[in-house]
Amino acid sequence: MGRKRILFFTIVIQTIFILVCFLVGMRVIPNTNTRTHEIADARFHDIFMRVRNAIATPPKTEELVLVGIDDVTIEHLGQYGRRDWRTRTPFLKLLDSFQKTNPRVAAFDILFFDEQGDMNENLLDDAINQDLEMETKLQSFISQFLEQDGEFSNPMSHLQTIRMLGSLTSEVGEAAMGVSLAQLYDTSTFVLMAYSIPKNITPLKWTQEDILGDDPDFLDEESGLTVPYLLDTQIPPELIEGDMSSFFFNPSRAYLPSNEFLDYCHIGFINAPRDIDGVVRRLPLVRGLRYSYINPTDGKKIERKIMLPSIALNACLAYYGINLIDLQEMSPKELTNAPLRIVMGDAIYLRKAGNADYTRIPIDEKGNMVLDYHGRISHYNQMSLLHAFDHEIAKLNLNNKLAMVGMTATGNVDMGPTPVSELSPFVLVHLTAIANIINETFIYELTHTNKLMWCLLIWFFFICGTVWLSNRNLAGISVLFFIFYPIYSYLGIHNHWVLFPIVLPMTIALVCFFCALFMFYVTEQREKNKMRGMFSRMVSPEVLSYMDQDPDKFALTGVNREATMFFSDVAGFTTISENLTPEQLVGLLNDYLTPMSDIVVETHGYLDKYEGDAIMAVWGVPYPDDEHAIQGCKAAILQQKKLDEIRPLLKEKYGVELTARMGINSGEVSAGNMGSEQKMQYTVMGDPVNQAARYEPLNKMYDTDIIIGQSTFEQAEKHINARLLDKMVVKGKTIPIKVYELLAFEEEISTDKQFAVDQYEKALALHWERKFDEALAILQETFDREILDIPSQRLYERIKGFKEHPPVEGWQGEVFRTSKD
């Protein structure tokens, strides 16, 4: 399978996967688990928020104060809903404190349901009229209760009286709180109370009294017991823009506080829907309600749809000096410059009184705001409701601030999981929304389309990597993506940017990673097989095994690398071949080339080619070897020794005596597959290769066996014994280079041979200085000791010639080689 086919196959896999992700993300494919990745993303975002809050202490929102019904309050006043709570006594004291401290907004995240019904001023009178002895019984009951410390011999006989007393006490508390709210209403404090919109499978129906009132003579929407209070807080439709197709108008009846409160306060819904894992991560800032009724005048059905603010949004509107009733009374022309504008699927725009710029609050198409939980409940300015009854409240200086009253006591029912805690008071939800708006710290959530576009961009990045990068690099980039993308996503939360999708991008990266591994495996096997077939007979098993383990290091397409080249040729082979039959010639070559090739392979060399009796070998490619020069010299010496060993056998078998000349040079070459589409050959090219090829025939000039270049000598000097032969200028070159005769391994030559070598190098240096007589005298010492050294004889003859015909002016000892052979 070629790389193009593998590449096409992996791109198809990635494309199919991203298409499935797209269909799942757009929810085109019906699947109950299509939101699984969204919940997984949300869990990651929760972790990031907790990490951020642990690293960076959230700033205090000085304008916001929490008055909590905490554990201390419950300990002193009893369980919420009993004792003093039924008479509203704690709230009466709190409202009195608010009159003294004058907060700009006082919001109650508490549902004051009218459990006892509306205040009925004739309740006691009606009971007394039904039973003339009731007043006497009630007085007697109270006296007896006080005298007997609350113990009765027959408590069941007083059950009706006990119920009457409890009802009367609650009614009085409701009435008293209504009076306190009326007193606070006359101040500059904006009082905001909570209500809820139930979302039941079967909606709670609106009653005629809710919509039109209970007076049969005045049935209209202004007389309704519930709807008028909602209409007072509705957002004018002229201020709402954008696509409303996804916005839900709930048909269910709303639960409002007692009517005694509604006349002296404003309202906002507190519904905080949870995600499917139960965590509250978003808060609807606006909610829709719809109702219908039969017009009593003409009998036609009338349907209404209204949009209402949450308690958090309404509190911020009031804090910014925006009154919804005032907006409702504006003319269409005035509304064009209103301080409030809502664009569904985009944002809510608020303009604080006296400011020219709007605060942009991002919302989705359903009116939900993503909550940026920058801190836990403990990070907010707060105090116990119990302490708000006395001088402690003065320490918070509530003047012109936004006070939120809510349940914070441990174990209360108004608690649940949030991103920053497994169990948080839900007042934290509204505090977070208000703090986000006041501090303008918002986190944007990408739409489904934007998330998928983001995933497509990541997919495109990996597709380009698949096409242009190597498998190893692509796998490395995938690993880096796994490391740095979560960090980048965390920074999106840490810096209040955006909630980036995590699961789909990471899954895309994972798929691309495994595709890269697949490509790596297939292509690696292909390359291994290709190299094994190419090099199995040309390199040692150790080198082949190394190449199998790391084929990427052996680029067949071309690479520049330091290497040592070796050329050998049999002396007088043409004459030898003329005296042998073809069968003998082939047998001779096989008997000679086999041991020579084995030595190349054993020294980790690469057999480049055979040209008849000639051998070309390379060390350093395709297998990188820092000792390539040493190994090349070692192979040449071992070949000469082997040839000395087999020479008698070859002479006996074929009647010929073989000698071989060798040339070695080192340098940077280009290595790779070269040739045509029909036949490729891994080889090396470059000037060092040509030099090595010319050193082999240079042996004729000196009657030597092995000549090496200066670069080879310098790299292998400590491991070999060699003599400096000459400064040589070969054909095609102008700069002289030093050439050396490779003699043996270090300290392997005889004393006489070493003497001859030393005398040769001394004479060579003297004749470079034109001290010809001194040089001849040095060489004569070798001859006097009857040491046979052909290079010394050749140098002696050359120096005698220089005495008769001195070299030209500027000569520095170089010898010119005018032919390649």
Stockholm file with secondary structure:
# STOCKHOLM 1.0

chainA/1-821         MGRKRILFFTIVIQTIFILVCFLVGMRVIPNTNTRTHEIADARFHDIFMRVRNAIATPPKTEELVLVGIDDVTIEHLGQYGRRDWRTRTPFLKLLDSFQKTNPRVAAFDILFFDEQGDMNENLLDDAINQDLEMETKLQSFISQFLEQDGEFSNPMSHLQTIRMLGSLTSEVGEAAMGVSLAQLYDTSTFVLMAYSIPKNITPLKWTQEDILGDDPDFLDEESGLTVPYLLDTQIPPELIEGDMSSFFFNPSRAYLPSNEFLDYCHIGFINAPRDIDGVVRRLPLVRGLRYSYINPTDGKKIERKIMLPSIALNACLAYYGINLIDLQEMSPKELTNAPLRIVMGDAIYLRKAGNADYTRIPIDEKGNMVLDYHGRISHYNQMSLLHAFDHEIAKLNLNNKLAMVGMTATGNVDMGPTPVSELSPFVLVHLTAIANIINETFIYELTHTNKLMWCLLIWFFFICGTVWLSNRNLAGISVLFFIFYPIYSYLGIHNHWVLFPIVLPMTIALVCFFCALFMFYVTEQREKNKMRGMFSRMVSPEVLSYMDQDPDKFALTGVNREATMFFSDVAGFTTISENLTPEQLVGLLNDYLTPMSDIVVETHGYLDKYEGDAIMAVWGVPYPDDEHAIQGCKAAILQQKKLDEIRPLLKEKYGVELTARMGINSGEVSAGNMGSEQKMQYTVMGDPVNQAARYEPLNKMYDTDIIIGQSTFEQAEKHINARLLDKMVVKGKTIPIKVYELLAFEEEISTDKQFAVDQYEKALALHWERKFDEALAILQETFDREILDIPSQRLYERIKGFKEHPPVEGWQGEVFRTSKD
#=GR chainA/1-821 SS CCHHHHHHHHHHHHHHHHHHHHHHHTTCSCCTTTTHHHHHHHHHHHHHHHHHHHHSCCCCCTTEEEEEECHHHHHHHCSTTSGGGTTTHHHHHHHHHHHHHCCSEEEECSCCCCTTCSCCTTHHHHHHHHCTTHHHHHHHHHHHHHHTTTCCSCGGGGHHHHHHHHHHHHHHHHHHHHHHHHHHHTSSCEEEEEEBCCCCSSCCCCCHHHHHCSCTTCCSGGGCSSHHHHHHTCCCGGGEEECCTTCCEECSCCBCCCHHHHTTCEEEECCCCCCTTSCCCEEESEEEEEEEEECTTTCCEEEEEEEEEBHHHHHHHHHTTCCHHHHHTSCHHHHTTCSEEEEETTEEEECCTTCSSCEEEECCTTSEEECCCCSCGGGSEEEEGGGGGSGGGGGGCCTTCEEEEEECCTTCSSEEEETTEEEEETHHHHHHHHHHHHHTCCCEECCHHHHHHHHHHHHHHHHHHHHHSCHHHHHHHHHHHHHHHHHHHHHHHHTTCEECCCHHHHHHHHHHHHHHHHHHHHHHHHHHHHHHHHHTTTSCHHHHHHHHHCGGGSCTTCEEEEEEEEEEEETTHHHHHHTSCHHHHHHHHHHHHHHHHHHHHHTTCEEEEEETTEEEEEESSSSCCTTHHHHHHHHHHHHHHHHHHHHHHHHHHHSCCCCEEEEEEEEEEEEEEEECSSCEEEEEESHHHHHHHHHHHHHHHHTCSEEEEHHHHHHHGGGEEEEEEEEEECTTCCSCEEEEEEEEETTCSCHHHHHHHHHHHHHHHHHHTTCHHHHHHHHHHHHHTTCCCHHHHHHHHHHHHHHHSCCCTTCCSEEECCSCC
#=GC SS_cons         CCHHHHHHHHHHHHHHHHHHHHHHHTTCSCCTTTTHHHHHHHHHHHHHHHHHHHHSCCCCCTTEEEEEECHHHHHHHCSTTSGGGTTTHHHHHHHHHHHHHCCSEEEECSCCCCTTCSCCTTHHHHHHHHCTTHHHHHHHHHHHHHHTTTCCSCGGGGHHHHHHHHHHHHHHHHHHHHHHHHHHHTSSCEEEEEEBCCCCSSCCCCCHHHHHCSCTTCCSGGGCSSHHHHHHTCCCGGGEEECCTTCCEECSCCBCCCHHHHTTCEEEECCCCCCTTSCCCEEESEEEEEEEEECTTTCCEEEEEEEEEBHHHHHHHHHTTCCHHHHHTSCHHHHTTCSEEEEETTEEEECCTTCSSCEEEECCTTSEEECCCCSCGGGSEEEEGGGGGSGGGGGGCCTTCEEEEEECCTTCSSEEEETTEEEEETHHHHHHHHHHHHHTCCCEECCHHHHHHHHHHHHHHHHHHHHHSCHHHHHHHHHHHHHHHHHHHHHHHHTTCEECCCHHHHHHHHHHHHHHHHHHHHHHHHHHHHHHHHHTTTSCHHHHHHHHHCGGGSCTTCEEEEEEEEEEEETTHHHHHHTSCHHHHHHHHHHHHHHHHHHHHHTTCEEEEEETTEEEEEESSSSCCTTHHHHHHHHHHHHHHHHHHHHHHHHHHHSCCCCEEEEEEEEEEEEEEEECSSCEEEEEESHHHHHHHHHHHHHHHHTCSEEEEHHHHHHHGGGEEEEEEEEEECTTCCSCEEEEEEEEETTCSCHHHHHHHHHHHHHHHHHHTTCHHHHHHHHHHHHHTTCCCHHHHHHHHHHHHHHHSCCCTTCCSEEECCSCC
//
